[in-house]
Amino acid sequence: MKDSIKNLEWRYAVKKFDSEKILSDDKLERLKKAFNLTATSYGLQPIRMVVVQNKELQEKLVASSYGQQQVSQASHVLIICIERVVDKEFIVKYFDRVKNIRNTSESIITPFEDALVNSFSKKDIKEVKDWATNQAYLALGNLLTVCAFEEIDSCPMEGFSPEAYDELLELEQYGLSSVLVLPVGYRAKDDMFADMKKVRRPLKDSIIYISKA
């Protein structure tokens, strides 16, 4: 626990990356696996991640990121996206994976599968989008923690134009919409924010503890 807290205290939202430092293939692979292992509602994984490592493209993304230069400086830019359509076919494919990987019998799978298909058939587009976006935030939190443990710097970003990203990255062809951006890499030595103390509520004001009677 001591090491975990130390690493979380080490991390901050980097304002300036060292553009000369690049993540190793091993580090990137860990982030990709961490994303894929993120817990999601029902296990459906209505999210995918786009990995950009192309300085020319990263420069183009700056204008769609309200001028935030971290996008161009970072080693890689991770874009967390949601599936535009979560329908019966999407849900059935998930349960097919369950059956193939776990050898779960139809008698156990079918009732849960039918219930989910029925539930999602009653949701409108906005409900499904909001639900999927919540899963994207779970993935972001997981990635931030793993970045801290791996001593990879990062900067979580909501400040960008999803429509512009979608168009520039041609995400429609994948049936995706971008919702979150995470530049990753290594902090620049002259990033003035690196040595600033964290500003958080006192623990006593952040945690409510209810003990057993």
C-alpha positions, 0 to 999 in steps of 0.5 A, spaced: 500 500 500 505 504 501 508 504 494 501 504 491 500 511 495 507 513 493 506 512 486 499 516 486 502 522 489 507 522 484 502 522 478 499 529 476 496 532 469 502 533 465 502 540 462 508 539 458 511 532 455 518 531 453 517 530 446 524 526 445 522 520 450 518 515 447 514 509 451 517 502 450 513 497 446 513 493 453 510 499 456 505 500 451 503 493 451 501 494 458 497 500 457 493 496 452 492 490 456 490 494 462 485 498 458 482 491 455 482 488 463 478 494 465 471 492 469 465 494 465 458 494 466 455 486 464 462 485 462 460 488 455 466 492 453 462 498 449 469 501 449 475 501 444 481 505 444 485 508 439 493 509 439 496 514 435 503 515 435 504 519 429 507 526 430 504 529 424 497 527 426 498 529 433 500 536 431 493 536 427 489 534 433 492 540 437 487 545 434 481 540 436 484 540 443 483 547 444 490 548 443 493 543 448 500 542 446 500 535 450 497 532 444 503 533 440 508 533 445 506 526 448 509 519 446 502 516 444 495 519 444 490 514 447 483 516 445 478 512 449 472 511 444 465 508 445 461 503 440 455 507 436 451 501 436 450 496 442 444 492 439 442 485 440 448 483 435 453 486 439 450 483 446 450 476 442 457 476 440 459 477 448 455 471 450 458 467 444 465 469 447 463 467 454 460 460 452 467 459 448 472 461 453 468 458 459 464 453 456 458 455 460 452 451 458 446 454 454 441 453 460 445 458 464 447 463 459 440 464 455 436 467 461 441 473 462 442 474 455 435 474 453 434 479 459 440 484 457 437 484 449 430 486 452 433 491 457 437 494 451 432 494 446 428 499 451 433 504 451 434 510 447 440 512 443 442 517 449 441 512 454 446 507 451 451 513 449 451 515 457 451 508 459 457 507 454 461 513 456 460 511 464 464 505 462 469 509 458 471 513 465 472 507 468 477 505 463 480 512 464 481 511 471 484 504 470 489 507 465 491 513 470 492 508 476 496 503 471 500 509 468 502 511 475 504 504 477 509 504 471 511 511 472 508 513 465 506 520 465 499 522 463 494 528 462 487 526 462 483 530 457 475 532 456 477 538 453 477 537 445 472 536 440 469 529 439 466 531 432 473 533 430 477 527 432 472 523 429 472 526 423 480 526 423 481 519 425 475 516 421 472 513 427 465 512 423 468 506 419 469 503 426 463 505 428 466 509 434 465 515 437 471 519 441 469 521 448 476 521 452 483 523 450 489 521 454 496 523 452 502 519 455 509 519 455 514 522 460 514 529 463 519 535 461 524 537 465 521 544 465 514 542 466 513 547 472 507 543 475 511 537 476 514 540 483 507 543 485 504 540 491 497 536 490 491 540 492 486 535 495 481 535 501 483 533 508 482 525 508 477 526 514 473 531 509 473 526 503 471 519 507 465 517 511 466 511 515 460 507 517 462 502 522 458 496 524 453 496 530 
